[in-house]
Amino acid sequence: MAEFIRDRPGVVIGVAVVAVLVGAAFVGKFLADRSADDASTARVAEVTALLDGARPEQFLTYNAGTRVPGSSAAGVADQADLVSVVASSDLAFVRFQPDGWWSAFAERCVVAEVRPDAVVVRTEKRACVRVEPPRS
């Protein structure tokens, strides 16, 4: 084995470089996932506070609601990471796409379900365009 290594230094260097690159990719993915989880947890808390007391009917006329100061719709419309609002009489489904250095490696989407009895905010581990609204 020592003779093989001594006779082929280019192969050994190539294998070492590939191993280092693969290791760096795994470490990068791990760090990106951790940062994404931390940022998403913080964003879930912010969105939960933002939608405290919200009701689905406040989003039915979303464009009109955004012009009412202090309304839940206006608060949502002011968010830079807002993706979309899908509303019906018993459910408003709101998507937020958080941004950070990790976003290219670890997609996250913060979704809020505003129902008459509760507001549930959670994180999906995929891009917002792939998160379908639940059936009412």
VOPA-431426 format. One line per field, with one value per residue (C-alpha): x, y, z. Coordinates in steps of 0.1 Angstrom, whole numbers, plus 5000, padded with zeros to 4 digits. Layout:
! VOPA-431426
u = c(X, ...)
v = c(Y, ...)
w = c(Z, ...)
END
This chain:
! VOPA-431426
u = c(5000, 5028, 5043, 5010, 5008, 5045, 5041, 5009, 5010, 4985, 4958, 4964, 4962, 4930, 4913, 4923, 4909, 4876, 4874, 4879, 4853, 4827, 4834, 4831, 4798, 4784, 4796, 4781, 4747, 4747, 4755, 4728, 4702, 4710, 4709, 4676, 4660, 4671, 4659, 4626, 4619, 4624, 4602, 4574, 4574, 4572, 4544, 4525, 4527, 4517, 4486, 4475, 4438, 4435, 4403, 4399, 4373, 4399, 4417, 4387, 4389, 4427, 4434, 4408, 4420, 4456, 4444, 4429, 4456, 4463, 4444, 4459, 4459, 4479, 4504, 4509, 4512, 4540, 4562, 4591, 4591, 4553, 4547, 4509, 4476, 4448, 4416, 4382, 4355, 4369, 4406, 4433, 4465, 4496, 4531, 4563, 4597, 4624, 4657, 4693, 4727, 4714, 4684, 4701, 4711, 4681, 4647, 4622, 4587, 4568, 4531, 4502, 4467, 4442, 4410, 4380, 4392, 4430, 4460, 4486, 4521, 4546, 4577, 4578, 4611, 4605, 4601, 4568, 4558, 4556, 4535, 4498, 4471, 4450, 4415, 4391)
v = c(5000, 5024, 5017, 5026, 5059, 5067, 5059, 5079, 5112, 5128, 5102, 5105, 5143, 5141, 5117, 5139, 5170, 5153, 5140, 5175, 5190, 5163, 5169, 5206, 5201, 5180, 5205, 5234, 5216, 5208, 5245, 5257, 5234, 5246, 5283, 5277, 5260, 5288, 5316, 5298, 5293, 5330, 5339, 5315, 5335, 5368, 5357, 5342, 5376, 5394, 5372, 5372, 5377, 5375, 5360, 5345, 5370, 5398, 5383, 5378, 5413, 5413, 5443, 5464, 5452, 5463, 5499, 5496, 5508, 5482, 5454, 5419, 5422, 5454, 5439, 5409, 5431, 5450, 5419, 5418, 5379, 5376, 5352, 5348, 5349, 5324, 5331, 5316, 5322, 5296, 5297, 5322, 5305, 5328, 5319, 5336, 5328, 5337, 5348, 5342, 5330, 5294, 5298, 5283, 5252, 5246, 5259, 5269, 5283, 5297, 5291, 5304, 5289, 5314, 5297, 5310, 5292, 5294, 5306, 5279, 5289, 5263, 5257, 5236, 5223, 5232, 5262, 5281, 5275, 5238, 5242, 5237, 5253, 5228, 5222, 5243)
w = c(5000, 5008, 4974, 4957, 4976, 4969, 4932, 4927, 4946, 4923, 4930, 4967, 4966, 4945, 4969, 4999, 4982, 4974, 5010, 5024, 5000, 5010, 5047, 5042, 5025, 5053, 5079, 5059, 5056, 5094, 5102, 5078, 5092, 5128, 5118, 5098, 5128, 5151, 5128, 5121, 5158, 5163, 5133, 5146, 5179, 5160, 5137, 5167, 5184, 5152, 5147, 5183, 5183, 5145, 5130, 5095, 5084, 5088, 5058, 5035, 5022, 5025, 5003, 5021, 5054, 5047, 5047, 5083, 5107, 5134, 5117, 5114, 5076, 5078, 5101, 5078, 5047, 5064, 5067, 5042, 5040, 5033, 5004, 5002, 5020, 5012, 5030, 5034, 5060, 5084, 5076, 5066, 5055, 5055, 5043, 5052, 5036, 5061, 5046, 5058, 5047, 5052, 5029, 4999, 5018, 5042, 5029, 5055, 5054, 5083, 5079, 5099, 5101, 5114, 5124, 5144, 5175, 5173, 5155, 5148, 5135, 5124, 5103, 5072, 5059, 5023, 5001, 5006, 4970, 4978, 5010, 5001, 5021, 5041, 5031, 5053)
END
